Amino acid sequence: MNFEKQQYITIEDVLSQAHILISYNDARILLQHVLKINHAYIITHPEQSLTPIQIHTFQLLVKQRASGEPVSYILGECEFYSIKFKVTPSVLIPRQETELLVDLALEKVSSSMPCKILDLGTGSGVIAITIAKHRTLSNVTAADNSADAIAIAKTNAERLSVNNVNFIKSDWFQALTKRKFDLIISNPPYIALNDPHLNQQDLRFEPKLALVAEQDGMFCIQTIISSAASYLNAGGWLLLEHGYNQAKITKQLLKEAGFISVFSRSDLAGIPRVSGGRYDPPL
Ligand SMILES: C[S@@+](CC[C@H](N)C(=O)[O-])C[C@H]1O[C@@H](n2cnc3c(N)ncnc32)[C@H](O)[C@@H]1O
């Protein structure tokens, strides 16, 4: 981007220049951050001029994005369920499709009854904190085996003044012995080790621990399903996010582990994205 000869540089100018290097949407989000304005302001004030410092700051951010770095890591934040969360390269960038997992969890939890909920592989804490915010009588446990992730999730809960989540470093259920929950949810790593997408776009910058799983991506899902019944109260639900081609095998594993009312639900793109089942203990 070169504005040396121009004296009066507007929002419209910088956006169209940045769009040569990065997507218009990313440029807009970065500019909103620099100018501390919202999308509506950009649309209604395209002729507003920028100061040299604002132009310089924006140019640096565009350069970072053009080198591939995800916008959420550049800004250190990301929106999920209309809430802003802090993110760093130690955690997965929350995906919009994961909002389906939260929708389904909220369907299962009454707003007028206490409920014990476990979020396995909490990362930045988006799932646990969003549910806790919408179900204030519930008690949510958020677990991850990454100490860095737990630290960020804790910061997010504090920043959002959410007090009904507790955080624990745990390799799946390992540190949760003898505890029982009414709902267990997880968005575990589910990408196969040899998936070529791992070398593309934002995935290149995200922690591998958050993304990949052995056995064609099914290892973590299988590990969670095989132990979940021991940590669920009778009638409790297990809900799992998975890859686009993993619904059938996930449902099969749930049935084999004794879960009933097994189902899958598709995300907004029509891709089967969450599967779950209810724990019905033998009499
Ligand atoms: C796909 S990310 C999901 C993060 C977050 N819940 C979200 O939806 O944005 C998977 C998470 O599982 C965690 N994880 C991976 N292996 C684990 C294990 N053995 N025990 C506990 N957590 C694990 C990773 O650290 C990562 O935070």
The ligand as an ORCA input file, in Angstrom:
! r2SCAN-3c Opt
* xyz 0 1
  C     -10.590    -28.399     18.829
  S      -9.888    -27.657     20.267
  C     -11.372    -26.990     20.998
  C     -11.145    -25.740     21.807
  C     -12.439    -25.059     22.255
  N     -13.258    -25.953     23.048
  C     -13.223    -24.560     21.062
  O     -14.242    -25.184     20.718
  O     -12.829    -23.545     20.467
  C      -9.521    -29.074     21.224
  C      -8.973    -28.830     22.608
  O      -8.715    -30.097     23.218
  C      -7.545    -30.007     24.001
  N      -6.976    -31.354     24.162
  C      -6.261    -32.092     23.270
  N      -5.915    -33.271     23.810
  C      -6.433    -33.295     25.061
  C      -6.411    -34.241     26.119
  N      -5.780    -35.413     25.995
  N      -7.034    -33.937     27.271
  C      -7.677    -32.737     27.418
  N      -7.733    -31.795     26.454
  C      -7.112    -32.069     25.290
  C      -6.641    -29.055     23.224
  O      -5.658    -28.481     24.064
  C      -7.666    -28.056     22.682
  O      -7.800    -26.955     23.549
*
